[in-house]
Amino acid sequence: MASRKEGSAAAGGGFGASKGKGKAAATGDSAVKQVQIDGLVVLKIIKHYQEEGQGNEVVQGVLLGLVVDDRLEITNCFPFPQHTEDDAEFDEVQYQMEMMRSLRHVNIDHLHVGWYQSTYYGSFVTRALLDSQFSYQHAIEESVVLIYDPIKTAQGSLSLKAYRLTPKLMEVCKEKDFSPEA
């Protein structure tokens, strides 16, 4: 488990960003002040991208873990499977519940604490990402989104950052008012 800690930074006009390979300081008013990521999680995210995300494909998955005091510990993850529009019978919610049930049976942390997504050259802030993170953070206050950039990682330094929506952006998303005045 890595334990390097770096300072926090604001990004994306409302995202609280956490930088670092292991522990990271998070911003915002939540009880979570640090995000700690197990090495297994990092390896699984990288492996998921290498197996399914080549080209322009974005990979996504679920983060599992627990909250201890002011620290969010991400201890495991699993990928969302790639499927096409033709897979009408595929139910993502059912898939997630079945995976979490299976993990609980083998005594692995199974609390949903966020999600991850790959990106290219740091270009990831979209309306879909904001809506997804709003849904996660509205349901689970401590949740984060981990953004993995394989291109920057290939240049020699792991690019994996944890983000949360700030309280102000949570209000804007709640009201669905994305005008410049908001």
N, C-alpha and C positions, 0 to 999 in steps of 0.2 A: 504494500500500500504506500503510495507516494504521500509526502506530507509537506511539499513546498507551498508556501503561502505568498501571494502577491496582493497588491492593493486593488481596490475596486475601481471601476470606471463606468461612466454613463455612456450609453450608446443607443442609437436608434430612436432618439427623441421620446423616450418613455420606457425604454428597457433599462433595468438595473443589470449591469453586466458583472460577472465574476470571472476573473482570469486565474489561470493556474492549472497545474497538472494534477494536483491531488486535493488540496484544500483551497478554498477561495472565499474571500469576503464577499457577501452579497449585500446589495443595497435595498432600501425600502423599509417599511415599518413592520414587517412580519417578525415573528419570533426567531426566524432562521437568519443567522449572521454568517454562517459558513456552509459551504458545500464540500463534502468529502466524497471522492469517487474511488472505488476499489479498482485496482489494476485489471481485474477480470472484466469489468464493465468496459474499460477503454479498449481492451483487446477484442471483446465481442462486437463493439461498434465498428472498429476498423475491419474486422473479418466480415461483418455484414456488408459493408461498403464494397470490399474487394470481391465478394461473391456475387452481389446483385446490383451494385451501383455504378458499374463501369459505363463510361459515356456520360450522357446528360441525366441519367436516372438519379433521383433523390431517394435516399433510403430513410426510413423512419422506424422507430420502435418505442417500446414502453420501458420506463425506468422504475425499478423497484428498490425499496430500502426502508428506512425508518428515520424518525426525528429523535435525536438525543439532545436534550437541553436546547442550545441555540444552533445546533449543527444538523444539517440534512445529510445523512449517510446514504449514498447510492451504492448498493451492494450487488445488484444484479440487473439484468435487462434481457429483453427478448425482442426480436424484430417483428415488424408488421410484414406479412408476406406480400410479395409482389403479385398483383392480380390485375386482370384487364376488365374492361366494361362488360365483356362477355360472361364473366363470372357472377351472374345475377344471384346465384344461390349462396355466395360467400358472405358470411356475416361477421364483420370485424369485432363487434361487441362480444358475440358468442365465442370467437377465437380467443380474445383476451381473457374472458372469464375461464375458459377451459385451461389456458396456459397457467393462469394464476392458481387455479384449483390444483393442477398438477404440481406446481412448485410448493404449495402448502403441504401436500402429501409427503414430500421429501424433505420437509422442514427447512425450506429456504425462505428468506424474507420475501413476503408477497404483498406488501403494502405498496400501492401505486403512488409514486412520488413525482411523476413527470413523464417526459418523453424526450426523444432525441431525433435529430435530423441532420443529414449531410448538406453541405452547401459548396459553392465554388467561389473562391477569392472573396469570401466574406459577404457575398450578396445573398441575403436570406430574408430580410424584413419585407414581408408581403402581407396583404390583408388576410389571407388564409392562415398564415402563421399567427398573426395577432388574434384572430378569432379562435384558433385552436388553443393558444396559451391562455386567453381569457377564460375559455371553458374549463380548462384544467385548473387554473388558479382560483376561479370562482367556486369550483367544487372542492378543491384541496388547496387551502391557502398557501401551504409550503411548497407547492410544486414548481419545478423549473423545467426549462427546455435546454438541453445540451446541443450545441451546434458544433459539428465536426467538419473541418475543411481539409479534405484529402490532398488538395493541390498545395496548400501551405505546408501541410505535414510532410509531403514529399520533398520539400525544400530544406528539411532538416530539423524542424521544431514542431512538436505536437501542437496542433491547433484545435483545441477543444475548450469551449467556453460555455458557462452556465448563465442563463438569462432569466429574468422575471419581469413582469410588467410592474411599473411603479403604481402607487395608489392613484395618482392623477390619471394615468392612462387607463387604469381599471374603470374609473368613473366615465371616461370618454367612451370606452368600449361598451359599457353598460347602457349609456344613453344613445349609442350608435351615431354620435355626432362627430364626424371626422372633418368638419369644416375648419378653416384656418383660425377661426375665432375660438375654437374649443380648447 
